[in-house]
Structures are given as C-alpha cells and as structure tokens.
Amino acid sequence: MNQSLRNLTCFFVAYCLSVLLVYSLLPRWFSAFILDRHFPSTFGIHWGTITVWLFYFVIFMPLGLVLAYLVQSKFPKSWAGALGFCFGLFFFFASEGNFTAAASISDKAWHYTTFLMPGIASLLGSCFLHLFKQSKSA
C-alpha cells in the first residue's frame, strides 16, 4: 500500500474512532462528573470547563500517540495534531453555544478554548511517543 494512502487511512480511522468515542462517552462523562454539581470559579479558573478539558485529554492523548506510532512520515506529530484540530474544528461548527449579553469575555474564552483541547491533547500524546522513542534509542 502506498505510504500516503496508508497514512490517510490511519488518520481517517482514528478520526472516526474519535468521533465515535466522544459522542458516545461525553454524555456519560457529563452525567458522572458535571451534572448536578457546583463548580466554583477560583482565581478566574472555571473548574467545570477544566473537567471537560480532562475528558478530551483522556480521549485524544492516546489517539494522538497511536496515530503518531502508526503513520509512516517524517512528521508524525503533524498527523496527530491534525487529528485533534480537525475534530476541534468539526466540534466548533457542530456546537450550538449561545451566550447571554451578560456573559463575560473570560467565560467566552474558557468556552472557546475547549475546541483547542483535542488538538493540544493529540500533540501531547505524539510528543510522549517521541520522548519514549528517544529514551529507548539513548
């Protein structure tokens, strides 16, 4: 199989798996960790939003690591980052986030950074793989 076709296939499978995992597990995550709970905002940190970010890290770090391991490229981190950022872009356009006029800029910033978390988590997963490979070769 052509290397580019193999990489695109790995990317497509990982992307489909990410969509399946997020849309099947996110409601359960909300039920278990977010619904019916009060999250204080301490020093401007919105703990409820960080709980959602943690979900994306749990899903996308392993996916980014596995994708970076499977692709045959000089830039496996780019493939992993593209996985997360493509999902974040899809999630941004599929979401229906509406704010009231009273919403502060920091509330909006916390909300919109959630769309970046899959990409950041995927990149971190691929960086862990890179560090692991370097430590094995040293």
N, C-alpha and C positions, 0 to 999 in steps of 0.2 A: 504494500500500500504506500502511496506517495506520502511523504512526511507532512506536507501541508494538509492533506486530506485527513491524515491521522490526527493531527493537532486540532483541526476544526471539529472532527468527530468527538474527540475527548472534551473539547470546550462545550459543544452542544449537549452532550450527555451530562456534564457537570452542571450546566445551566438549567437543564430540565429537572435535574435532581434538586437543585437549589430551590426552584420554584415549587416543586412538589413538597419539599421539606418545610419551607417557610409557610406556605399556605395551609399545610396540614397541622403543623406544630405551633404556629403563632397563636391561634385561639386557645390552645391548651396552656401555653405559657402565660397568656393574659389571665386565664382563669386561676392558675396556680399562684402567680406572683404579683399580679397588678390589680385585678378587680377587687372591690370591697376593701381596699387598703388606702390609707392616707400617707402620702409621701411628702414630707416637709421639704422646703427649699432652704438649704443651708449654705450660706455664703454664695448664693446665686447658683448653686448646683441643684438641678432638678433630679432627684433620685429615681423618680418613676421613669424618666427618659433614659437614665443610665441602665435601668433594669431591662429596657427594650434593647439598648445597645448591646448588653451582655448576651441577649438571645442571638443577635446577628453574629457576634463573635463566636459563639458556640457552634453555629451552623457553618459560617464561612471560613473560619480558620482551617478546619480540617479539609474543606473542599478546596481551598487555595493551595494547601500543602499537597494534596493528592493530585490536583491538576498540574502543579509545577513539577511533580515527580513523573507524571505520565507524558507530558509533551516533550517532544524532541526538538529543542530550539536553543539558540544562544541566549534567549531572553525568556526563561520560564516565568519569571516574576511578572513580566508584562501580560502574559496569558492569564495568570492568576488575578492580577489587578483588574484586567478587562472583565473577567467573570463577575467580580463583585460590583464594579462600577456600572456594568451593563444592567445587572439586577437592580441596583440603586436607581438608575435612570428609569427602568421599567416601573419600579415601585413608585417613583415620584409621579409619573404620568398616570398611573393607575389609582393613586390615592385621592381622597376627597377631603383634604384638610382645609377647613374653613375656620377663620379666626374672627372673633368679635372685634369691634373697634377698640375695646379696652385692652386687647392683648398687647403686651409689651414687645419690644424688639428682641429682648433676650428670650422670651417664650417662643417667638418665631424662629430664632436662631437655633435653640435647642431642638425644635421640631425638625427643621430642615437639615440639620447635621445628621439626623437619623438616616437619611438617604445616602450619606457617605460611608456609614459604618460597614456595610457589606464589602465595599472596595478596600477599606483600610484593613479589615479582618483578613481578607483574602491575601493581601500583600504581606501582612504579618505572618500568615501561615507559610507562604512561599519563602519568606526570609528565614523562618525557623528551619525549613528544609535546607536552604543554602548554608546556614551556620552548621547544621548537622553534617552535611557533606564535607564542609571544610574541616571540621574537627576529626572526621574519620580519615581524611587524607593526610592530616598533620602527624 
